[in-house]
Amino acid sequence: MDGLIVCYRLPSNRSWMYFSRLMISGQKTILKRIGRIRPGISLITIYLLVILVSAALLALPFSRQAPVAFVDCLFTTASAITITGLVTVDTATVWSPIGKTIILILIQLGGIGIMSITTISFLSVGRLSLSMERLYFQELTGTQKIANAISLVKKIVLVTFLIEGVGAVFIFFDLVNSLPPLEAALSAIFHAVSAFCNAGFVLQSDSYMSFQSNTYFLLVNSAMIIAGGLGFLVLVELWDCAFYQKGRRKYSLHLRLVIKMALILVFGGAALLWSTSEFDFMQALFHSINARSGGFNTLDLSTATLPAIGLLIVLMYIGAAPGSTGGGIKTTSLATIVALAVQRFRGENNVTLMNRTIPTNLVIRAVAVALIGIAAIGLATGMLVVFQTIDQPAPANLLRDALFEATSAICTVGLSMGMTQELTTASKFTLIGAMVVGRLGFLTVAYGLAASPKLDKIRAAEGAPMIG
């Protein structure tokens, strides 16, 4: 045999048709499985993709003025898109003007952009009626109604840009006294957006410590932070009352409750901080506002006493109003839980707030948010303690600092006692996950990651153990 001849047999028409049908069937199966991906996974994926792409941009030479590890780029973009404010590198000196612009865009996207785009996308494919998308929309806007979602999003964008524009003008009037006009204008825009979005990012290496005696600057920023922390639904309702429903005197329960809780927490927290003798009244007022999600600070918190630190942790845990740019378990959840405790103590079965009965499902939701928040903070704190002591001895006050840092990340606040700059790589990824979870909302993430409910064919007999 001179050589080996190998013949390839072309597939017959029947085998080719079978192969085509098999390929089509496989494609349909893959598409069905993709379609059944839990919406919570898709929402988390959106955030993670934005974080990854933005980190790649920050890692480029034109975005930075000094060498930066990629994990620090990831941490910065995660903190910006979740409007938290924790940083592992100095924003003022490390990032170039282009890098700071990227961070500013991420802050604005974190405040309203991703919510707006996601809401409109869900509506365009008819998915907002699904439980997960409905929960996500309610978490970010604070409303139970989705019929007029696009109209609401348009109003949110309009009100946001209006408030940020007014705030930038007021901040500019102060900064122009010490900076060139163009630099003062750009800085005013950055700080106005950061303040309204409760992001905590600044263009100074010492946060607002250099402004600690500038009452005008602190009051303007405090007003911006409070406006962002009231929630989009409250701002839109106030907008409608001012321009479309003049003379209206009947405000919603949500608006009245949010404003009442904001006043109690702002001035109550300020009074308690003032009583620690570490803060003068202006400093106490500013930190009472910032601790619930602002993330700016005018004092070195690492030198604060335990009572002050404990109070700041409680304020961070409570957070801002639902549907706001702030985090935490939300002020309305706190009001509902307090009302539940008081009225159960009185022997009353219903939970009422401002002469309105709160539905049982909302009471359960408030309790669930509070418990999940505590569990998430505890888990993140434990992970930080472990990761910070793997290759090094435990520093002094590690548990205190880890608890403060974990609460700040999960409640998207941004305050730090200095631990952020000492984080290991594993700790940085822990806080990245904590910030994303905190921004999406505890219930949103829990519902999105949970398996679909299954109909039980067999129901076990009921039992009545002693509780409490």
RODO-2510 file (C-alpha; in nm, 4 decimals, decimal comma):
residues 468
     n   res          X          Y          Z
     1     m     0,0000     0,0000     0,0000
     2     d     0,1646     0,3210    -0,1192
     3     g    -0,0332     0,5419     0,1085
     4     l    -0,3278     0,5671     0,3389
     5     i    -0,6332     0,7308     0,1957
     6     v    -0,8772     0,8715     0,4498
     7     c    -1,2273     0,9445     0,3281
     8     y    -1,4620     1,1832     0,5100
     9     r    -1,8248     1,1007     0,4689
    10     l    -2,0504     1,3976     0,4258
    11     p    -2,3551     1,3850     0,6495
    12     s    -2,6750     1,2715     0,4884
    13     n    -2,9776     1,4981     0,4722
    14     r    -3,1426     1,3072     0,7581
    15     s    -2,8400     1,3240     0,9896
    16     w    -2,7892     1,6941     0,9073
    17     m    -3,1520     1,7684     0,9955
    18     y    -3,1119     1,5791     1,3213
    19     f    -2,7965     1,7742     1,4033
    20     s    -2,9726     2,1064     1,3274
    21     r    -3,2673     2,0185     1,5457
    22     l    -3,0297     1,9217     1,8263
    23     m    -2,8489     2,2546     1,8015
    24     i    -3,1742     2,4505     1,8022
    25     s    -3,3010     2,2506     2,0984
    26     g    -2,9769     2,3198     2,2863
    27     q    -3,0010     2,6904     2,2152
    28     k    -3,3589     2,7015     2,3418
    29     t    -3,2576     2,5210     2,6586
    30     i    -2,9761     2,7699     2,7236
    31     l    -3,2073     3,0660     2,6617
    32     k    -3,4676     2,9246     2,8967
    33     r    -3,2088     2,8781     3,1673
    34     i    -3,0807     3,2335     3,1180
    35     g    -3,4373     3,3574     3,1372
    36     r    -3,4815     3,1813     3,4677
    37     i    -3,1794     3,3504     3,6272
    38     r    -3,2939     3,5091     3,9470
    39     p    -3,3416     3,8816     3,8967
    40     g    -3,1347     3,9510     4,2062
    41     i    -2,8364     3,7925     4,0321
    42     s    -2,8917     4,0118     3,7264
    43     l    -2,9126     4,3278     3,9383
    44     i    -2,5947     4,2420     4,1257
    45     t    -2,4319     4,1622     3,7910
    46     i    -2,5167     4,5118     3,6642
    47     y    -2,3357     4,6689     3,9575
    48     l    -2,0390     4,4346     3,9320
    49     l    -1,9985     4,5007     3,5586
    50     v    -2,0068     4,8766     3,6132
    51     i    -1,7519     4,8414     3,8936
    52     l    -1,5202     4,6261     3,6795
    53     v    -1,5355     4,8434     3,3664
    54     s    -1,4922     5,1642     3,5676
    55     a    -1,1987     5,0154     3,7577
    56     a    -1,0331     4,9311     3,4272
    57     l    -1,0717     5,2964     3,3239
    58     l    -0,9286     5,4200     3,6528
    59     a    -0,6316     5,1861     3,6124
    60     l    -0,5294     5,3558     3,2864
    61     p    -0,2396     5,6044     3,3061
    62     f    -0,4505     5,9109     3,2168
    63     s    -0,6823     5,8491     3,5162
    64     r    -0,4200     5,8482     3,7898
    65     q    -0,1265     6,0522     3,9075
    66     a     0,0436     5,7746     4,1038
    67     p     0,0691     5,3948     4,0847
    68     v    -0,2483     5,2254     4,2096
    69     a    -0,3179     4,8559     4,2619
    70     f    -0,6133     4,7266     4,0622
    71     v    -0,7912     4,6163     4,3796
    72     d    -0,7844     4,9797     4,4930
    73     c    -0,9376     5,0835     4,1614
    74     l    -1,2113     4,8266     4,2200
    75     f    -1,2650     4,9507     4,5737
    76     t    -1,2887     5,3133     4,4599
    77     t    -1,5398     5,2439     4,1830
    78     a    -1,7456     5,0201     4,4124
    79     s    -1,7534     5,2933     4,6749
    80     a    -1,8520     5,5546     4,4156
    81     i    -2,1272     5,3575     4,2397
    82     t    -2,2767     5,2520     4,5738
    83     i    -2,2418     5,6150     4,6938
    84     t    -2,0599     5,5062     5,0087
    85     g    -1,7427     5,7133     5,0303
    86     l    -1,4920     5,4722     5,1810
    87     v    -1,1537     5,5022     5,0082
    88     t    -0,8283     5,3100     5,0302
    89     v    -0,6274     5,5793     4,8467
    90     d    -0,6362     5,9571     4,8676
    91     t    -0,8853     6,0867     4,6102
    92     a    -0,7287     6,4334     4,6017
    93     t    -0,3719     6,3277     4,5170
    94     v    -0,3960     5,9877     4,3482
    95     w    -0,6518     6,0498     4,0753
    96     s    -0,6059     6,2858     3,7821
    97     p    -0,8817     6,5262     3,6679
    98     i    -1,0051     6,2524     3,4334
    99     g    -1,0095     5,9991     3,7169
   100     k    -1,2013     6,2396     3,9402
   101     t    -1,4485     6,2957     3,6564
   102     i    -1,5021     5,9194     3,6294
   103     i    -1,5646     5,9048     4,0038
   104     l    -1,8120     6,1946     3,9791
   105     i    -2,0026     6,0209     3,6979
   106     l    -2,0166     5,7012     3,9042
   107     i    -2,1537     5,8930     4,2031
   108     q    -2,4283     6,0443     3,9883
   109     l    -2,5052     5,7067     3,8331
   110     g    -2,5191     5,5522     4,1772
   111     g    -2,7589     5,8203     4,2927
   112     i    -3,0137     5,8127     4,0122
   113     g    -2,8698     5,6746     3,6889
   114     i    -2,8692     5,2996     3,7430
   115     m    -3,2101     5,3158     3,9123
   116     s    -3,3543     5,5136     3,6216
   117     i    -3,2024     5,2980     3,3492
   118     t    -3,3038     4,9749     3,5243
   119     t    -3,6594     5,0918     3,5839
   120     i    -3,7114     5,1982     3,2229
   121     s    -3,5493     4,8761     3,0976
   122     f    -3,7782     4,6624     3,3138
   123     l    -4,0827     4,8521     3,1895
   124     s    -3,9780     4,8184     2,8270
   125     v    -3,9764     4,4386     2,8505
   126     g    -4,2739     4,4175     3,0841
   127     r    -4,0754     4,2799     3,3783
   128     l    -4,1417     4,5429     3,6427
   129     s    -4,4530     4,3578     3,7484
   130     l    -4,2390     4,0700     3,8729
   131     s    -4,1774     4,0531     4,2438
   132     m    -3,8024     4,1122     4,2326
   133     e    -3,8146     4,4141     4,0032
   134     r    -4,1047     4,5571     4,2020
   135     l    -3,9054     4,5189     4,5241
   136     y    -3,5984     4,6766     4,3678
   137     f    -3,8004     4,9708     4,2352
   138     q    -3,9655     5,0220     4,5737
   139     e    -3,6290     5,0044     4,7513
   140     l    -3,4772     5,2755     4,5334
   141     t    -3,7739     5,5108     4,5007
   142     g    -3,9711     5,4470     4,8194
   143     t    -4,3029     5,4016     4,6425
   144     q    -4,5391     5,1078     4,6175
   145     k    -4,6801     5,2261     4,2830
   146     i    -4,5179     5,1340     3,9538
   147     a    -4,7861     5,2379     3,7057
   148     n    -4,6271     5,5818     3,6552
   149     a    -4,2681     5,4683     3,6959
   150     i    -4,1260     5,6489     3,3913
   151     s    -4,2956     5,9747     3,4882
   152     l    -4,1605     5,9372     3,8412
   153     v    -3,8082     5,8731     3,7147
   154     k    -3,8239     6,1877     3,4982
   155     k    -3,9273     6,3948     3,7991
   156     i    -3,6530     6,2387     4,0088
   157     v    -3,3875     6,3342     3,7525
   158     l    -3,5259     6,6875     3,7226
   159     v    -3,5437     6,7468     4,0982
   160     t    -3,1985     6,5957     4,1498
   161     f    -3,0266     6,8192     3,8957
   162     l    -3,2124     7,1240     4,0260
   163     i    -3,1064     7,0667     4,3880
   164     e    -2,7495     6,9840     4,2886
   165     g    -2,7324     7,2960     4,0720
   166     v    -2,8573     7,5242     4,3498
   167     g    -2,6198     7,3611     4,5984
   168     a    -2,3253     7,4022     4,3610
   169     v    -2,3986     7,7758     4,3310
   170     f    -2,4026     7,8220     4,7097
   171     i    -2,0822     7,6201     4,7533
   172     f    -1,9157     7,8166     4,4730
   173     f    -1,9779     8,1450     4,6556
   174     d    -1,7680     8,0115     4,9437
   175     l    -1,4914     7,8351     4,7496
   176     v    -1,4292     8,1252     4,5111
   177     n    -1,2793     8,3169     4,8031
   178     s    -0,9871     8,0747     4,8204
   179     l    -0,9700     7,9140     4,4740
   180     p    -0,9535     8,0409     4,1131
   181     p    -1,3057     8,0767     3,9648
   182     l    -1,2846     7,7769     3,7290
   183     e    -1,1370     7,5481     3,9939
   184     a    -1,3931     7,6724     4,2472
   185     a    -1,6780     7,5998     4,0036
   186     l    -1,5590     7,2466     3,9271
   187     s    -1,5005     7,1748     4,2952
   188     a    -1,8446     7,3127     4,3829
   189     i    -2,0110     7,0820     4,1291
   190     f    -1,8215     6,7789     4,2603
   191     h    -1,9068     6,8484     4,6237
   192     a    -2,2702     6,9335     4,5489
   193     v    -2,3234     6,6035     4,3678
   194     s    -2,1347     6,4129     4,6370
   195     a    -2,3347     6,5786     4,9147
   196     f    -2,6802     6,5291     4,7602
   197     c    -2,6009     6,1685     4,6685
   198     n    -2,4688     6,1140     5,0233
   199     a    -2,1495     5,9822     4,8648
   200     g    -1,8867     6,1173     5,1038
   201     f    -1,6225     6,1752     4,8339
   202     v    -1,4221     6,4985     4,8631
   203     l    -1,1362     6,6688     4,6832
   204     q    -0,9415     6,7321     5,0051
   205     s    -0,7120     6,4819     5,1708
   206     d    -0,8574     6,5533     5,5158
   207     s    -1,2258     6,5311     5,4156
   208     y    -1,3899     6,8469     5,5618
   209     m    -1,1473     6,8972     5,8528
   210     s    -1,0182     7,2156     5,6919
   211     f    -1,3773     7,3474     5,6911
   212     q    -1,4563     7,2650     6,0536
   213     s    -1,4878     7,6324     6,1455
   214     n    -1,6661     7,7322     5,8221
   215     t    -2,0282     7,7332     5,9398
   216     y    -2,1652     7,8502     5,6043
   217     f    -1,9984     7,5659     5,4108
   218     l    -2,1076     7,3030     5,6640
   219     l    -2,4689     7,4265     5,6681
   220     v    -2,4945     7,4204     5,2879
   221     n    -2,3547     7,0674     5,2743
   222     s    -2,5807     6,9589     5,5604
   223     a    -2,8855     7,0875     5,3723
   224     m    -2,7784     6,8958     5,0605
   225     i    -2,7242     6,5752     5,2581
   226     i    -3,0632     6,6074     5,4289
   227     a    -3,2337     6,6670     5,0923
   228     g    -3,0777     6,3533     4,9462
   229     g    -3,1603     6,1562     5,2599
   230     l    -3,5314     6,2456     5,2556
   231     g    -3,5900     6,0210     4,9573
   232     f    -3,6987     6,0783     4,6004
   233     l    -4,0659     6,0159     4,6741
   234     v    -4,0720     6,2913     4,9381
   235     l    -3,8904     6,5343     4,7088
   236     v    -4,1265     6,4624     4,4187
   237     e    -4,4313     6,5038     4,6436
   238     l    -4,2995     6,8379     4,7693
   239     w    -4,2303     6,9363     4,4080
   240     d    -4,5857     6,8477     4,3032
   241     c    -4,7307     7,0349     4,5996
   242     a    -4,5271     7,3447     4,5167
   243     f    -4,5877     7,3617     4,1414
   244     y    -4,8862     7,1459     4,0480
   245     q    -5,1068     7,1261     4,3576
   246     k    -5,0772     7,4691     4,5135
   247     g    -5,2770     7,5148     4,8301
   248     r    -5,2707     7,1434     4,9097
   249     r    -5,2638     7,0799     5,2835
   250     k    -5,2986     6,7022     5,3002
   251     y    -4,9618     6,5310     5,2780
   252     s    -4,9023     6,1588     5,2608
   253     l    -4,8244     5,9512     5,5684
   254     h    -4,4867     5,8661     5,4194
   255     l    -4,3844     6,2309     5,3821
   256     r    -4,4980     6,3285     5,7300
   257     l    -4,3306     6,0269     5,8899
   258     v    -4,0011     6,0759     5,7040
   259     i    -3,9762     6,4447     5,7953
   260     k    -4,0700     6,3804     6,1586
   261     m    -3,8097     6,1042     6,1932
   262     a    -3,5467     6,3195     6,0207
   263     l    -3,6023     6,6034     6,2682
   264     i    -3,5927     6,3678     6,5673
   265     l    -3,2747     6,1944     6,4550
   266     v    -3,0914     6,5087     6,3424
   267     f    -3,1500     6,7134     6,6560
   268     g    -3,1679     6,4175     6,8942
   269     g    -2,8416     6,2791     6,7605
   270     a    -2,6820     6,6242     6,7735
   271     a    -2,7872     6,6701     7,1370
   272     l    -2,6426     6,3313     7,2341
   273     l    -2,3153     6,3920     7,0486
   274     w    -2,2895     6,7377     7,2032
   275     s    -2,3291     6,5828     7,5466
   276     t    -2,0122     6,3744     7,4937
   277     s    -1,8105     6,7015     7,5203
   278     e    -1,6028     6,6063     7,2121
   279     f    -1,8134     6,8103     6,9729
   280     d    -1,9236     7,1714     6,9787
   281     f    -2,2839     7,2224     6,8696
   282     m    -2,2056     7,2780     6,5002
   283     q    -1,9773     6,9731     6,4895
   284     a    -2,2388     6,7635     6,6703
   285     l    -2,5122     6,8759     6,4303
   286     f    -2,2956     6,8106     6,1240
   287     h    -2,1911     6,4614     6,2372
   288     s    -2,5462     6,3732     6,3408
   289     i    -2,6524     6,4430     5,9816
   290     n    -2,3487     6,2780     5,8209
   291     a    -2,3553     5,9630     6,0299
   292     r    -2,6874     5,8605     5,8754
   293     s    -2,5262     5,8371     5,5315
   294     g    -2,3357     6,1516     5,4399
   295     g    -1,9891     6,0172     5,5037
   296     f    -1,8088     6,3506     5,5508
   297     n    -1,6290     6,4319     5,8720
   298     t    -1,4654     6,7376     6,0253
   299     l    -1,2926     6,5579     6,3141
   300     d    -1,0539     6,2651     6,3517
   301     l    -1,2962     5,9931     6,4591
   302     s    -1,0156     5,7599     6,5686
   303     t    -0,9723     5,9798     6,8765
   304     a    -1,3415     5,9733     6,9704
   305     t    -1,4558     5,8057     7,2920
   306     l    -1,6598     5,4852     7,2981
   307     p    -1,9940     5,6586     7,3737
   308     a    -1,9511     5,8825     7,0688
   309     i    -1,8437     5,5907     6,8500
   310     g    -2,1354     5,3792     6,9684
   311     l    -2,3805     5,6584     6,8918
   312     l    -2,2336     5,7053     6,5433
   313     i    -2,2689     5,3316     6,4769
   314     v    -2,6360     5,3434     6,5815
   315     l    -2,7003     5,6421     6,3555
   316     m    -2,5261     5,4682     6,0638
   317     y    -2,7355     5,1563     6,1216
   318     i    -3,0598     5,3582     6,1151
   319     g    -2,9650     5,5428     5,7989
   320     a    -3,1816     5,7680     5,5841
   321     a    -3,5334     5,7450     5,4421
   322     p    -3,6544     5,4781     5,1967
   323     g    -3,5929     5,5579     4,8323
   324     s    -3,3149     5,8020     4,9168
   325     t    -2,9486     5,8145     4,8296
   326     g    -2,8753     5,6972     5,1851
   327     g    -2,8481     5,3494     5,3303
   328     g    -2,9204     5,1787     5,6615
   329     i    -3,2368     5,0027     5,7672
   330     k    -3,4259     5,3290     5,6943
   331     t    -3,5992     5,5701     5,9301
   332     t    -3,9488     5,4393     5,8587
   333     s    -3,8392     5,0881     5,9564
   334     l    -3,7178     5,2243     6,2898
   335     a    -4,0462     5,4099     6,3459
   336     t    -4,2460     5,0943     6,2666
   337     i    -4,0384     4,8747     6,4992
   338     v    -4,0610     5,1261     6,7836
   339     a    -4,4375     5,1534     6,7343
   340     l    -4,4637     4,7736     6,7331
   341     a    -4,2729     4,7461     7,0614
   342     v    -4,4666     5,0246     7,2343
   343     q    -4,8090     4,9043     7,1258
   344     r    -4,7349     4,5401     7,2080
   345     f    -4,6241     4,6571     7,5530
   346     r    -4,9620     4,8287     7,5893
   347     g    -5,1418     4,5090     7,4856
   348     e    -5,2569     4,6455     7,1502
   349     n    -5,2638     4,4166     6,8481
   350     n    -5,2437     4,6748     6,5685
   351     v    -4,9433     4,8893     6,4836
   352     t    -5,0416     5,2518     6,4232
   353     l    -4,8380     5,5535     6,3190
   354     m    -4,9884     5,9014     6,2969
   355     n    -5,3413     5,7606     6,3342
   356     r    -5,2877     5,5146     6,0513
   357     t    -5,2757     5,1354     6,0883
   358     i    -4,9624     4,9857     5,9363
   359     p    -5,0310     4,6636     5,7372
   360     t    -4,8894     4,3478     5,8927
   361     n    -4,6750     4,2696     5,5881
   362     l    -4,4969     4,6046     5,6210
   363     v    -4,4375     4,5450     5,9922
   364     i    -4,2854     4,2060     5,9127
   365     r    -4,0747     4,3669     5,6410
   366     a    -3,9404     4,6294     5,8826
   367     v    -3,8430     4,3634     6,1367
   368     a    -3,6838     4,1506     5,8631
   369     v    -3,4769     4,4445     5,7359
   370     a    -3,3537     4,5213     6,0876
   371     l    -3,2575     4,1586     6,1576
   372     i    -3,0888     4,1068     5,8191
   373     g    -2,8984     4,4314     5,8726
   374     i    -2,7666     4,3140     6,2092
   375     a    -2,6710     3,9768     6,0633
   376     a    -2,4927     4,1368     5,7663
   377     i    -2,2980     4,3740     5,9900
   378     g    -2,2017     4,0898     6,2222
   379     l    -2,0856     3,8724     5,9319
   380     a    -1,8813     4,1519     5,7727
   381     t    -1,7270     4,2425     6,1083
   382     g    -1,6217     3,8836     6,1702
   383     m    -1,4702     3,8529     5,8243
   384     l    -1,2725     4,1741     5,8696
   385     v    -1,1350     4,0555     6,2042
   386     v    -1,0263     3,7248     6,0499
   387     f    -0,8739     3,8734     5,7346
   388     q    -0,6896     4,1467     5,9252
   389     t    -0,5192     3,8955     6,1549
   390     i    -0,4188     3,6177     5,9141
   391     d    -0,0599     3,7352     5,8568
   392     q    -0,0202     3,9900     6,1326
   393     p    -0,0970     4,0279     6,5013
   394     a    -0,4265     4,1872     6,5944
   395     p    -0,3901     4,5641     6,6368
   396     a    -0,5413     4,7478     6,9302
   397     n    -0,9177     4,8117     6,9112
   398     l    -0,9516     4,5811     6,6084
   399     l    -1,3031     4,4671     6,6940
   400     r    -1,4218     4,8253     6,7509
   401     d    -1,2714     4,9497     6,4244
   402     a    -1,3973     4,6477     6,2278
   403     l    -1,7517     4,6957     6,3587
   404     f    -1,7415     5,0650     6,2694
   405     e    -1,5991     4,9948     5,9208
   406     a    -1,8451     4,7134     5,8467
   407     t    -2,1426     4,9228     5,9546
   408     s    -2,0199     5,2147     5,7452
   409     a    -1,9839     4,9942     5,4360
   410     i    -2,3093     4,7990     5,4642
   411     c    -2,5096     5,1117     5,5476
   412     t    -2,3296     5,2990     5,2646
   413     v    -2,2165     5,5800     5,4949
   414     g    -1,8448     5,6253     5,4284
   415     l    -1,7207     5,7274     5,7728
   416     s    -1,3980     5,5598     5,8829
   417     m    -1,1744     5,5475     6,1865
   418     g    -0,8661     5,4965     5,9693
   419     m    -0,8929     5,1225     5,9188
   420     t    -0,9707     5,1521     5,5464
   421     q    -0,6113     5,2438     5,4594
   422     e    -0,4846     4,9343     5,6454
   423     l    -0,7126     4,6766     5,4829
   424     t    -0,5767     4,3540     5,3377
   425     t    -0,6848     4,2465     4,9900
   426     a    -0,9393     3,9999     5,1297
   427     s    -1,0814     4,2710     5,3575
   428     k    -1,1150     4,5074     5,0616
   429     f    -1,3194     4,2525     4,8684
   430     t    -1,5294     4,1945     5,1798
   431     l    -1,6185     4,5632     5,1969
   432     i    -1,6813     4,5784     4,8222
   433     g    -1,9440     4,3082     4,8639
   434     a    -2,0823     4,4821     5,1713
   435     m    -2,1227     4,8116     4,9856
   436     v    -2,3031     4,6494     4,6922
   437     v    -2,5386     4,4637     4,9258
   438     g    -2,6045     4,7807     5,1214
   439     r    -2,6864     4,9820     4,8109
   440     l    -2,9203     4,7232     4,6612
   441     g    -3,0977     4,6813     4,9940
   442     f    -3,1044     4,3936     5,2391
   443     l    -3,4425     4,2543     5,1358
   444     t    -3,3718     4,3033     4,7669
   445     v    -3,0561     4,0960     4,7827
   446     a    -3,2067     3,8355     5,0159
   447     y    -3,5093     3,7924     4,7897
   448     g    -3,3009     3,7901     4,4734
   449     l    -3,0609     3,5238     4,5965
   450     a    -3,3300     3,3053     4,7507
   451     a    -3,4614     3,0071     4,5611
   452     s    -3,8073     3,0244     4,4093
   453     p    -4,0766     2,9085     4,6512
   454     k    -4,1885     2,5523     4,5975
   455     l    -4,5289     2,4081     4,6667
   456     d    -4,4962     2,1544     4,9440
   457     k    -4,6830     1,8342     4,8723
   458     i    -4,6729     1,7293     5,2356
   459     r    -4,7303     1,9653     5,5257
   460     a    -4,5951     1,8661     5,8644
   461     a    -4,8187     1,8738     6,1691
   462     e    -4,8169     2,2005     6,3633
   463     g    -4,6281     2,2377     6,6892
   464     a    -4,6326     2,5113     6,9544
   465     p    -4,2945     2,5508     7,1302
   466     m    -4,2557     2,8133     7,4003
   467     i    -4,1168     3,1373     7,2576
   468     g    -3,9471     3,4042     7,4650
***
